[in-house]
Amino acid sequence: MSQSLSFLCQLSAIFLRYPDEFIKQESVELGTLISLSNLSIEQKKAFEEIRIFLEKTPLLDAQSQYVQLFDMSPSLSLYLFQHVHGDSRMRGQAMVDLLEEYRSAGL
């Protein structure tokens, strides 16, 4: 995986997490990382917009919007098996099976 793709994935993971105090405390540093990165202008702009939104929005409001967007909108769910199994028992078994795959690969 190229260094810029790895950075893009890591940055995306940070911004897709449930909002917490970390995102507020590290906002300035995240802004610096974004500005100094090799990302495209469009990517930098998109990440910077999200960063500023999370920095300026009260934490409870950001958390509420996160839940509305990702937990209450099945088509936008971040849960890996939500799209395949919904809320059925098969989703739980699929997560257990995936965990076993990770373990067998040494992860």
HUQUIPE-V147737 format. One record per backbone hydrogen bond with DSSP energy under -1.0 kcal/mol. CO is the residue of the C=O (numbers start at 0). NH is the residue of the N-H. E is the energy in kcal/mol with one decimal. If there is no record, write none. Layout:
[[CO/NH/E] [CO/NH/E]]
This chain:
[[1/5/-2.6] [2/6/-2.3] [3/7/-2.3] [4/8/-2.4] [5/9/-2.5] [6/10/-2.9] [7/11/-2.4] [8/12/-2.3] [9/13/-1.9] [10/14/-2.1] [11/15/-1.6] [20/24/-2.9] [21/25/-2.7] [25/29/-2.7] [26/30/-2.3] [27/31/-2.1] [28/32/-2.5] [29/33/-2.6] [30/34/-2.5] [31/35/-2.2] [39/43/-2.8] [40/44/-2.5] [41/45/-2.3] [42/46/-2.6] [43/47/-2.6] [44/48/-2.2] [45/49/-1.9] [46/50/-2.8] [47/51/-2.6] [48/52/-2.3] [49/53/-2.7] [50/54/-2.2] [51/55/-2.5] [52/56/-2.2] [57/61/-2.4] [58/62/-2.7] [59/63/-2.2] [60/64/-2.4] [61/65/-2.1] [62/66/-2.4] [63/67/-2.4] [64/68/-2.4] [65/69/-3.2] [66/70/-1.5] [66/71/-1.9] [72/75/-2.5] [73/76/-1.1] [78/81/-1.2] [80/84/-3.0] [81/85/-1.6] [84/87/-1.7] [87/90/-1.2] [88/92/-1.7] [89/93/-2.4] [90/94/-2.0] [91/95/-2.0] [92/96/-2.7] [93/97/-2.2] [94/98/-2.3] [95/99/-2.0] [96/100/-1.9] [97/101/-2.5] [98/102/-2.5] [99/103/-2.7] [100/104/-1.2] [101/106/-2.8] [102/105/-1.7]]
